[in-house]
Amino acid sequence: MAKLVIMSKQRWNQEEVKNLMEQWRDSGLDKTSFCKMHDITYSRFLYWNKRMNQTVSKPDVNVGFVSLKVEQEATSESICLKGANGLALYIATSPASLQFVKALLSC
């Protein structure tokens, strides 16, 4: 395995970091050993590893809360929860269904 020459004062670009992380994963070494082998400071490695993981794992959709509006439908057997995004959830007004919704909302 060729030793990477990365000086601690040298700035890394994203492509270099991506290649470095791929080399680390392929090496089978733990982070500490990999850093020692390639003369990389452990804190810098952790910083870039975290930063690359955040870039990779960002979802394509917005995550968070949406406001819901409870509307009574024509029948008294169900209620409708409508989200701001237009989605509607019809729920039977049975005790079991309402307990289920309560449990979902408490997560």
N, C-alpha and C positions, 0 to 999 in steps of 0.2 A: 504494500500500500504506500503510495507516494505521500510524503509529508506536505501538508499545506503550508505555505509561507504567508502568514497573515500577521503583520506587525500590529501591535496593540494600538499604535497611534494612527494607523491607516483607517480611512473611512471605508465601510463596506457598503456596496450597493445591494439592492434586493436580489439581483441575479446571483451574486456571490454568496449571499446568505442562503438562498434556495439550494444552491449546489452543496454548500457546507452541511445543511440539514439532511440532504439526501445521503451524503457521505457518512454522516453520523448514523442514520438509520440503517444503512447497508453494512456498517462496520460491526454491528452487534455489541458495541461497547457501551458501557454506561456513560453518562454525560461527563463525569469527572475524569475518567480515563481518556476519553476522546479529547477533552480540552488539554490535558497534560501532554498527550501525544502530539498535538498540533500547536502547542504554545499559544493557546487561546485562554483568556481569562474566563473563569467560570461564570462570573456575573454578566459579562458581555454575552456569552453564549446563551444564558438563561433569558436575557433581555430579547435577543433576536429570535430565540425559539418561541417565546411567548408572542412576540409581535407577528411572526409568520403564522402561528396557529390562529391568531385572531383574524388575520387576512383570509386564511383558508376557510375558517368555519363560520364566516358571516352568512346568515341566511339571506335568501333573495326576497323574503317578505318581511314586513314590519312585525315585530313581536311586541305584544303589550296588551293593555286592556282596551276594550271597546265599550262604549256606553250602550246599555240595553234599555229598551222601553217596554214595559209590560202592558199589553193591551188585552182587554177582555174580548174574546171572540163571540160570535152569535150564540154558541152553545155554552152551557155552564160546565161542560165535561172537560174542557181544556183551556189552557191559557197560551198566549203566544208571546215569546220574547223576540223582539226585533232589534238587530244590531244596526249601528250607524252605517255599516257597509251593505245593508240590504238583506242580510241573511235573517231568516226567521226560524225559530225553533218552537214547535207546538208541543206542549206537554199536557198530558192528562192530569186532571186534578186529583187523582187518587193519592192517598197518603204515601204509598211506596214511591210513586213518581216524584212527588214533591220532596221527599227525603233524599232521593237520588240527586235532584237538582241542588238541594242545599249542600250535600256533600261535595258536589262538583265545584260549587261557588266558594267553598271554604278552603279549597286547595291553594 
